[in-house]
């Protein structure tokens, strides 16, 4: 990818953006992560283990969605 020239990229299926799009864009910085330990049901633990390395991100995403919904926050 680093060696790909922009002229080689097919932009035909990417919607164009205008000045308004960028004026309303919001920069989202990564949040600080902390490690926690919690007990979960055995079937949930198996499911998470089967997910492998993706499990931390999946749990964080699920908890963030729940947190946003419970606190009536914008996405």
C-alpha positions in Angstrom: 0.0 0.0 0.0 2.8 2.5 0.8 4.2 2.1 -2.7 0.8 2.6 -4.4 0.5 5.9 -6.2 -2.9 7.7 -5.7 -3.4 7.7 -9.4 -3.6 3.8 -9.2 -6.5 3.9 -6.8 -10.0 3.3 -8.1 -12.3 5.9 -6.5 -15.3 5.1 -8.6 -17.3 3.5 -5.7 -16.3 6.1 -3.1 -18.7 9.0 -2.6 -17.1 12.4 -3.2 -16.9 14.8 -0.3 -17.3 18.6 -0.3 -16.3 21.4 2.0 -19.5 21.0 4.1 -18.6 17.4 4.8 -15.2 18.4 6.2 -16.6 21.4 8.1 -18.9 19.1 10.0 -16.3 16.3 10.5 -15.3 15.4 14.0 -11.9 14.1 15.0 -12.2 11.2 17.3 -9.1 10.4 19.3 -8.6 6.9 20.8 -9.8 6.6 24.4 -7.4 5.4 27.1 -7.9 1.7 27.7 -7.6 0.1 31.1 -7.5 -3.6 32.0 -10.3 -5.1 34.1 -11.2 -8.6 35.2 -14.7 -9.8 35.4 -16.6 -13.1 35.8 -18.9 -14.2 33.0 -21.0 -17.2 32.3 -19.1 -20.2 31.0 -20.8 -20.1 27.5 -19.9 -16.4 27.2 -16.3 -17.2 28.1 -16.1 -19.9 25.5 -17.6 -17.6 22.9 -15.0 -14.9 23.7 -12.2 -17.4 23.7 -13.3 -18.6 20.2 -13.2 -15.0 19.0 -9.5 -14.9 19.8 -7.8 -11.5 19.6 -11.0 -9.8 18.5 -12.7 -10.5 21.8 -11.4 -7.4 23.7 -12.6 -5.1 21.0 -15.9 -6.8 20.7 -16.6 -6.6 24.4 -15.6 -2.9 24.5 -17.8 -2.2 21.5 -20.8 -4.0 23.1 -20.3 -2.2 26.4 -19.9 1.2 24.7 -23.1 0.7 22.8 -24.9 -0.3 26.0 -23.4 2.7 27.9 -24.4 5.1 25.2 -28.0 3.7 25.1 -28.4 3.7 28.9 -27.1 7.3 29.2 -28.9 8.7 26.2 -25.7 9.9 24.7 -25.0 10.6 21.0 -23.0 7.9 19.2 
